[in-house]
Amino acid sequence: MTKRLFRGLGHVGVVLIAAFAGTSLQAARPEPPFTIDPYPSTYQSLPRTDTLIVDVTILDGAGGRMDQGEILLRDGRIAAVGHGLPRDNVTVVQGKGRWVTPGIIDIHSHNGTYVLPLTSLDRKASDVSETSDPNVADTWVEHAVNPQDPAFAVALRSGVTTIQVLPGSTPLFAGRSVVVKPVPATNVRAMKFPGAVQALKMSCGENAKSFFGDKDEAPNSRQGEIAIIREALLRAQEYREEWRQYSRGKSKKPPQRDLKLDTLAAVLDGDIPVHMHCYRASDMSAMMGVAQEFGFKIAAFHHATEAYKIPAELKRAGTCVAVWSDWWGFKMELQDSIRENAAMSDAAGVCTMMHSDSPVVGQRLQIEAAKAAGAGRRGGLNLPPEHVITWVTSVPAKVLRLGDRIGTIAAGFNADLVLWSGDPFSIYTKADRVFIDGAQVYDSAEPARSPESDFGLGRPEMGGRQ
């Protein structure tokens, strides 16, 4: 109430507030450093012109469809969607017979860290995971990303406009993610999505206990995994409180910085969302219990092949799932995987999306969605194209906390769009043109102007030019 009374009085108001409270003015203490980014994005949009796309079937990413529609792109944003839009001072793109969707969003990629083709089958050829400890929450995967990975250019040519690069799933706390735009760059900062939050990648189940247990280290069981996670979160609670006491002036000396605890404290504050590798329903239930104990939410379970078994629990926790269409059999945790997983989870009200986890699948995410929807239709579920497209557009956008900027074709959103040669859920359809922030970054009619990595030169099997 005191602050409201003196609001607008500037420095005088501050003095009055201090006097009213009976306190002396002190130098402001710094906020806890949990989410400070010393490596801000340097991304700049490519050259663009105002563009009007006409006579297209629009799937807006929010569940809507418009036939013979028009989309106006101005100053990097979507200015209008409808019919009969003004054509003054714009480049008109005729789209008769073609479809437009928001740019595809891959919420789980290892592009740039698990570069194909590998020069060696040895694990050391990859930077996807730091495996020195089951808790490497201090690591940032952006420090490993190689922008020259040809997977970025191939994804772009496939309609992908936003990618979350995650560290691997060997450690329990695997480190922070980075969200990028797959544009040509020589360093990752030039690809970073401005203002996108980092996430913490965590894992449960077989991976950590198999890797560390084989070395006679902890964890070597599921209960051991959860014990390590709980102990780390307890320490993070203490660390967060130490910073709070210092920020409030109740402690004169700032806490000793701990980069692992910076990340975990930000998770407890809700500033860094958790994306967790998890397959079994029992594992997901156990991890949601840990999240409830420590007062944070798991943003999404990735892979989540048994999500269809626990939809009510996932809904109650507000946790989404990022899944494949049909992967199973390559590890014990996938024994109960079914093709209808995405469709059944979605029908039960669980926030559902597709992911790649592979540069090969990352070229075909809309086909992953098509396959998952096909299984659902065979099971009797109604899944029209305007709904299925949300699995690779607006849903992952919201989970990335970018739902007010990308993933939807509506006025005011970033002009990230794909003009498809036909129905995007057909294997015969290709991305004709791709726009990021209103700039045309790919045109299938002009392949010589497409972005290409040095890795692809002379390798047509990778999309490279001779």
Secondary structure, DSSP 4 states (H G I P E B T S, - for coil): -HHHHTTT-HHHHHHHHHHHHT----PPPPPP-TT--SS-----PPP---EEEEEEEEE-SSS-EEEEEEEEEETTEEEEEESS---TTSEEEE-TT-EEEEPEEEEEE-TTTS-SS-S-SSGGG--S---SSSB-TT-BGGGT--TT-HHHHHHHHTTEEEEEE---SSSSEEEE-EEE-----SSGGGTB-TTPPP-EEEE-THHHHHHHHTTT-S--SHHHHHHHHHHHHHHHHHHHHHHHHHHTTS-SSPPPP-HHHHHHHHHHHTSS-EEEEE-SHHHHHHHHHHHHHHT--EEEEEE-TTGGG-HHHHHHHT-EEEE-SS--SSSGGGTT--TTHHHHHHHTT--EEE--SSTTGGG-HHHHHHHHHHHHHHTT----HHHHGGGGTHHHHHHTT-TTTSSS-STTSB--EEEESS-TTSTT--EEEEEETTEEEEETT-GGGS---GGGTT-GGGT---
